[in-house]
Amino acid sequence: MKEKKHILIVNSNEQESERLKNLIDGIGYKVVVCTNSEEAVIHYSSQFFDVVVSDFDISGKAGTQLLKKLKEINEYTVLIFLANEDNLKNMRCAVKEGATDLILRPFDDNEFLKSIEDVIEKRKKSEGRKKYHQELERYIDETTETLKLQKEALEREQERSRGIIREAHFGIVFLDGESEEVYMLNKRGKKLFRLKEEYENTYLSKNFKEIFPEKVVERIDDVVRQVRSEKGVIDIGDFVEENGILNFVGYPVMIGDMVSSIVIITDDVTEKKIMERQLLQSSRLAGIGELAAGVAHEINNPVAFVMSNTRMLEKYFSRIRKLLKKYERIENDVSLLEDAEKRNKMIDEIIKLKEDLHIEKALKNIDEIVNENIDGLERVKKIVFDLKNFSHTDKEVMEEADVNKIMEDTLNLVWNELKYKAEVVRDLNDIPKIQCFPQQISQVFANILVNGVHAIEGKGTITINTYSQKGLVKIKISDTGCGMNKDTMVKIFNPFFTTKEADKGTGLGLSIAFKIIEKHNGSISVESDPGKGTTFIVALPVIQEKKPSLKTIESSLDGITF
């Protein structure tokens, strides 16, 4: 059944009006007949009509006057004029004013009905394209706003990190790697390094030997010397000072083979438990910060090709606009209705223009480009959704979760870390859901995967296998990295133990992972040989007989001992 359309007929000739009404009634459309322009404007103002069919010379007045009034009510008015041949000159004006079509008397019934159907179909397509572009623009605007909010969130997190350094409960001093001048010293550092009073507000850009007391200078000098020599993390141990026992650790900031800066951290070990709590509470934020650059890169790639595709769309639309201008010239040239030779010449020009502009290829490529843009924006949406889930705080009690889904979401988050160095082989089997804190388990997977790819030199493979066994879900993560000897394996779950370079790890990842799995009443083990890679096996119970709360897990992390 055809969709009910509404047609307004404006004609003072009752016989012709009756003929048109009967024709339109015959195809199932609703018809309203008016005998003059004033009546037509009243009807058009009170309800929507898909098409207006009007005598060009209505009640002795030019149809263009009616057209202008209808356009004022609805700029998208679709109007077909019926005219005699002696009105051709005036009809040119009507076309310029926006008439959709014109039919010369005498006309064939089928010709008239086809014109009605054609303009309705044209309007339908036009509205469909308009709606599609509006939806696309809305989606792009929403995605752009989301990216803007994410950028602002990352900037806030940066500022928060600087604030954490300034307010940290341990002393931090940043030295220039060449001149040994101080370019940052936090509040706690002023006290623990015992900054001389006369340099309280003028210590920046001063050599550390000038602003600190002799005993502190000796310790810092020892750290600086060893950091430059070893180009690695140096812990020179604990020293008894006037104000307590201090520990000094030096970290190099490398640019190539050069030590660009040296970060020295000291703490009063009598407050060691307080310091441990601060570091462990901030480790999750540090993990998110480490992912941030990769996430930004993953977002930038699809956004970049969407922008590139959009520029290409502009070029294609420019070609189409040229063709449309040619068509407009034809629409405005009423003489083509009488001059067949001129009409054929114009058709040949259009065909040649279409070939020169490669319109068929452009139309095909537009569909492909739009699909690519949609795929790219869906990728951005997925990354933002996974990052939001990863950073979201778990519920107070355990929930039922799919380990395979947690693994896939985690892979999506750390993909930028993995894709350049490792092929990921998935062997994810059908396994039962388990009771857990999903974000905590995701953190465990992320730590193991990132450690695995960092152990790979050149290009390697990471294999992930999940299976169930005797009431447990087991996750096996293997890499083809450098492997470990037995002495290293017994230390990997100790806090702050790391085999990575100074700027690639804190040594907290696996110790936290161990505690998380332990408090889930599960186990984590490792198998490795030097040069043969490493395999971590995580086992988690499907059903928790005694369910720990989130607070229990968090408090247990505070109790990690050294």
N, C-alpha and C positions, 0 to 999 in steps of 0.2 A: 504493500500500500504506500502511495506517495505521501510524503510529509505535507500537511496542510499549509499552503502558502496563502498569503493575503495580497490581492491585486486590487488596486484602485484605478477605475476607468473614469477619465474626465472627457466628456464628449457631449456637445449640445445636439448632435444628430441622434435622435432616439433609435432610428432603424439600425445605424451602425453600432450604437452602444449595445443594442439587443443582440446583434450578431457576435460581437466580441465577448459579451457575457456568456452566451451559450457555448462558444468555443472554449472559454476558460473553465466554465462549469464542467465541461466534458472531460477535463483532465484532473478533476477533483480539487481545484483550488477555490478558495472563498473570494467572492467578488463584491465590491462596493462600487456603485455607479453614481457619478456626480455630473450635473449638467453645466456647471460653471466653475471658475477658478476659486471664488470665495467659498463655495461649499466644499471644494476639494481641500483647501487649506484647513478648514475646520476639522474635517475627518482626519487629515494627516497629522494634525496636532494632538488628536485624542487617542490614536492607536497606531501601531506599527504596520507598515505595508512593505512587502518584499519588493514589489515593482509597481510603478505608476505608468499607466498607458494613457497618453493625452493627445487629443487633436492639437496640431500645432496652432491652428487658428481657432481658439476657443472663445466663443461668444464675441467674435470680432476683435479679440485681443491677442497679441503675439504670445506664443507659448513660453518664450524666454522669461516673461514676467512671472508666470507660474513657477517656472524652474527656480528662479532666484528665491522666491518665497519658500519653496520646499527645502532648498539648500540651507536657508537660514534656520529651519527647524531641525534638519538632519543633513550634515555635510556629505554623508555617504548615500544620499538619495539615488535610487536607480530609476531612471525615467526614459521611456521609449516614446518618441514622437511619431504620430501618423501625419503625413503631409502630402500635398499635391506637388506635382513637378514644378508648377510655377512658383513654389515657395523655396526652391533650392538655395537661392542667395541668402534668404533669411535663415535657412537651416544651418549654414556655416556658422553663423553667430551662435546658434543653439549648441552646436558641438563644442565651440570654444567655451561656452558657459558651463559645460559639463554634462550635456545630454549623453546617455549611455548608448542609445541606438536610435536609428530612424528608419521608418518603413514608408515607402512611397505607394500611394494609391495608383491603380488598383493593386491589391495584394492578395496572395494566395493564403488560404486558411492554414495550411501546413507551414508556410513560411512564417506566418505570424506566431504560431505556437512554438516553432523552433526558436524564434528570437526570444520569446519569454523564457524558455528552458535555458537558453545559452546565457542570458544575463543573470539568471538565478544561480547557475553553476559557477559563473565567473565570480559572483559575489561570495558564494560559499567558499571557493578556493582562496579568495583574497582575505576573507575573515579568518580562515584556517591558518594561512601564512602569518597573518598579523598576530594571532593568538600564540603560535609557535615561537615567534621572535620575542614576544612579550615574556613568555615562560622562560626562554633561554636567557634573556636579559636579567630577569629576576633571579634565576639560578646563579648566573655569573656574579651579580651584585651580592647575593647572600654568601657565595664562596669567597669573594674578595673581602667582605666584611669579616668572615671567619678567620681568614689569613691575617688580616690586620689585627684582630684581637689576639691571635696566637703570637704575632710578632711583639705586640705590646706586653703580653704575658712573659715572653722570653726576656725582654728588656727589663721588666720588673724583677725577674729572677736573677738577672745579672747584678742589678743594683742591690738586691737582697744578699747575694754572695759577697759583694764588697762590704756590705754592712756587717755580715758575719765575721769577716776578717778583722774589721775595725773593732768589733765588740767581743772577739774571741777570748776565751778564758785562758789562753796560753799566749806566750810572747812570740811575735813574728816580726822579723826584720828582713827587708829586701835590699840586697846590695847589688850595685853594678858589677858585673863580672870582671871588668878591666880596672876601673878606677877605685873600686871598693867603697864608693860613696853610697850613703843611705838614701833610698828614694821612697821608702815606706816603712813606717814603724807604728804598730798598733798600740792601743792604750795599755794592754797588759804587758807588752814588750817594754814600754817606758819604765815600768816598775821592775820587771824581772831582769832586764839588761842594765838596770840602775842608771838610766840616762842622767848625765850631769845637769844640775839645776840651770846653769847658765845657757844650756842648749835646749831648754824645754820647748821653745817655739821656733828654734832656728837650726834644728838638726838636719833638715833636708839638704841634700847635696854636700854634706860633710863626710869626710872619711870616718869610718867607724872607730878608728884608733883615737880620734880626736874627741869623740863625744861620750865614750863609755869608759868606766874605770878599768884599771890595769888588769885585774883578775878576769873580768869579763872579756877584755880585749884578747887575752891569752887564749881563752876558750874559742872565741870566734875566729881568731887567726888560725888555730889548729883546724877548725872545720873548713875554712876557706882553702887552706893549703891542701887538705886531703880531697876536697871536692874537685879542685882543679886537676889534681893528679889522677884520681880514679874516674872522674866524670860520671859519678854515680852517687847514690844516696849514702851519706856518711853519718853514723851514730857514734859519737865519741864517748857515750856513757854518761854517768851521773857524777856530779861534783858538789862537794859541800861548800856552800857559800855562807856569807853572813846572815842572809835572810832565809836559808833553807837549803834543800838539796835540789839542784837544777840539772836537767837533762838537755843536751844540745844535739840537734840533728840538722844536717845540711842537705839541701836539695839543689841540684844544678838545673837551670833552665837553658836548654841547648838550642843553638841555631847552627845546624850542620855539626861540625866537630868543635865548635867554639862554645865555651861557657858564657852565655850572654848575661845571665843574672844568677845570683845565689840567694836562695831563701833559707833562712836559719830560724828554726823553731826551738823555743825553750819552754820548759814548764817546771813548775814546782811539783815534784813527784809526791809531795804530801797531799796534794789535791788531785792525784792521778785518776781516782775513780770519777771525779766530776768531769775531768777532761774526756775520759772514755765515753761517758754518757753523751756528751756534746757531739763527739765525732760520729758515734753510732746512730744518733738521731738524725744527723744530717746526711748519712750515707745514701739514703734513698733519693734525697734531692740531688746529691752528686751524681747518682746513676742517671736520673732524668736529664741533668745538665749534660752528661756525656752523650746521651742519645740525641740531644737537641740539634746539634750540628748535622747529624745524619738525617734526622727528620726534616730539617730545613732543606737539605740537599734533595731528599726524595720528593718534597713538595715542589721545589724549584723546577725539577725536570719536567713534570707534566704542565706546570704553569708556563714554562718557556715555550713548549711546542704548541700550547693553546694560543699563546700570543702570536707565534709564527704563523699558525694556521689562520688566525683572524686577519693578519695582514694579507695573506693569500686570498682570503674571502673578499677583502676589499678590492683587490685587483680584478677578481672575477665579476664582482658586482659592478665595477666600473665598465667592464665590457658589456654586461647586460644592459646597463643604463644607456650606452651608446645605441644598442639595438632598439631599446624601447623608444628612444627619441625618434628613430627612423619610423617606427610604427605610429608614433604620435603625428608625424607629418602626414602619413597616409590617412589617419583618422580625421585630420583637419582639412584634408584636400577633398572636398565633395565632388570636384570635377572628375575624379577617378570613376565615379559611378557611370559616367557617360563616355569617357575616353578609354576604350579598351587597350589601345596601343600604349598609352601612357601608364595604364594600370599594370600591363605586363612588364613594361620596363622597370617600374618600381618594384615589382615582385622579384625580378632578376637581381636588382640592386640589393634587396634584402637577403636573398640566398647567398650572394657573394659576400655580403657583410658578415653573415653568420659563419661562413667558412673562414674568412680572414680573422675573425675574433675567436675561432675555435669554441663556439658556444656549446656544442654537444659535449665536448671534453670538459668544459668548465662546469656544466650542470652535473656531470658525473662526479667530478672531483669535489664539488660542493657537498654532495651527500657523504662522501668519504671523510671530508674534513670535519663536518658536523659530528659524525660518529666518533672520530678520533678525539675531538674536543670533549664529547660526553664521557668517553672512556677515561681521559686524563683527569677530568674533574671528579669522576667517581673514585679514582685512585687517591686524589687529595682528600676527599671526604673520608675514605677508609683509614688513611694514615692519621688524620685528626681524631677520628673516633677511637682508634687503638691507643693513641697517646693519652687521650682523656681517660680511657679505662685503666691504663697502666698507672697513671698518677692518682687515680681515685682511691680514696681510703676504703679498706675492706669493711664489711659490716662487723658488728660486735661479736656475732656468732658465726660458726662455719656454715657454708652453704654447699649444695650439691653442684658439682661442676664437671665439665668435660675436659679431661687433661689434653686431648688432641686439639681442642679449640684453643685452650690456653697456650699451647705450643705454637699453633699457627699465628695467633695474635702477637706473641712474643717475637716470632721470626719476622713478622711484618715490621715491628718496631726497630729491630736491630739489623734490618736487611742492608742498610747502607754500610754497616761494618763488615757484613759477610760477602756481599756480592762480588767484590773486586778480588777477593782472595780465595774463596771457597765455593765449590759446588755443593749444594745441600741436597742430600739424598734422604727422602722421607720413606719410612716404613711404619706407617701409623695404622695399627690394627684396631679391630672393633674391641673396645674395652669398656667396662662399666664406669659410670660416673662415680666420683669420689666426694667425700665430705672434706672441705678444705677452705682456706682463704685464698681465692684465685690470684689476687694481686701479689701476695707473698710468694706463691708458687711461680708466677711469672717472673718475679725478681730472681729466683733461684735459676730458672732456665736462662734468663738473660746473662747472668754472671758466667754460667758455664759456657754458653755459646760464644760470648765475647772473648773469654779466656782461650777458648779453642782456636778461634781465628787468629788471635794474637800469637799463638804458638806456631802457626804455619808460616813457613818461609816460601815466598813465591806463591804458587797456586796449589791448593789442596782440596780435600773433601771433608765435609762434616756429615756424618750419618746419624739419623735419629730413628730409634726403634721403640715402639710402645707395645706392651703386651700385658696380659693379666696372668697371675700365677698364685694359687693358694690364698685367695682373699686379698692379694696385693696388686696394685697397678705399678708396673715397672717402666721406667724411662731410661733408655740407654743412649748416651750421646758420645759419639766417637769422633776424633779428629785425626788427621794425618800430619800432625805437627811434630815438633822436635822431641816430644816425650820427656820423661823425667826419670831420674835414678831413685833408688829407695830412700836415700837421705832426704831428698826434696819432698817425696810423697808424704813422709811422716809429718812434714811441717805445713803443708799447703792449707790446712784448715785453721792454722794459728793466725790470730789477728795481726795485721800489718806485715805478714810475711808475703813477699812477692819476688818473682824472678824477672819481672818486667823492667823496662827502662823507667827512669825517675818520673817521666811525664806521662806514663801510660797506666798507672795503677796505684791504688792506695794500700792494697793488701788486705782490704776488709771484705771483699766480695764473697770469697768462699767461706770465710769464718761465719759471716751472717747467713749464708746459704745453709751451712751445717746446722746452725741453731734453729733456723726455720723448719728444716726437715725433721730435726730431733723433736721439736715441740709439736709437730704433726704426727708424732708417734711412728715416724718412718725412719729410713736409713739412707745414707749416701756413702758410696764407696768409689774407689778409683783404681784403675789398672793402667800401668804404663811401663814402657821400656824406652830408654834413650834411642832416638832415631826411628821409633816405630809408632809414635802417636800415643794418644791418651784416650781412655774411655771412662766416663762417669756413669754410675748406675744409681738412680734414685728409685727407692721403693716406698710407696705410700699405701696405707690401708684403705680399702674401699669404704669400710664402716669404722667410724671412730667410736670405740667403746667408751672412752672418756674424752669428751670434746673440750679442748682448751679454748679459752676466750682470746680475743685479739690482744687484750691487755696483758694476758699471761705471756704471750709470745714477745710482746714489746719489752716487758720487764725482764724476760730472760736474756734478751739481747744486751741489756744494760749490764748483765752480769758476766759477760765474756772476760775471762782472765788471761793473763800473760805469763 
